[in-house]
Structures are given as C-alpha cells and as structure tokens.
Amino acid sequence: MPELPEVETVRQGLIEATLGWTIAESRLLRPGVVSWPSALEFQRAITGQRLVAWQRRGKYLLGECASGGWVGVHLRMTGALRWEPGDPELDRHERLRLILTRPDREPFCLRFIRPAGLWAVVVGATPRTGN
C-alpha cells in the first residue's frame, strides 16, 4: 500500500497536471471499480466537470470540481494514475479513463490503473470516504 508521502507526491502531480482541465469524456472500463454512486451515475456526474483542486485525506485523493462536487480515488495496494497526451493504447489493467480538455491545449488522458474504489459526489456535498 502506498505510504502517505507517496500519496502526497501523486496529489502534487495531479495539481500540476490537471487543475483547470474539464473532464470531456469518461470511459469506465470496469464498472465494479466505482464504489459510489452507480457506474452510470458516476459517468453522468463526472462528465463536464472542471477540476479546481486536489486534496488528500489519509490515503484518499480528492479532486474538487468547479460545481462543488468531488471525485475521489484510493490507490490501494497496486493502483496508479497515468497522465498522457491524446488517447493512448488501452492498458490491460486500466479501469477508468478520463479525457480532459482545455481551450489552450490538446486533450490529455488521465488513466486509473487498478484502482480499488472510485466515487463521485457532484452537487456540493462533503466528500464521503466509505470503503
């Protein structure tokens, strides 16, 4: 399991890479990876959200959206996040792919590799760290 300094390093990388970007598309490759809400609700809720902040609560990474909602991830034992330009070839362990856009840049892809649980709360709710 990643230690807190490693999780903080990932958070800093997410801040540098994703703040101000809008989630244009969500490709849920394994619906069971979403802990809450349902997979369909997650995809509807996350699409169109602009990322404005990243926080850490313990080993959870919490992305705040401009709408006041949140997207959260826990990397568990072997989870990883990859930030890559364009739409790279699918990794066999990839669970979720977010295509992010910004007016001044080409699209980028945020790939969740083996995350154990993802959840989203979209309308100004306090992040929930169940799981």
Secondary structure, DSSP 8 states (H G I E B T S, - for coil): ---HHHHHHHHHHHHHHHTT-EEEEEEES-GGGEEES-HHHHHHHHTT-BEEEEEEETTEEEEEETTS-EEEEE-TTT-EEEEEES-----TTEEEEEEEEETTEEEEEEEEES-SEEEEE-SS-------
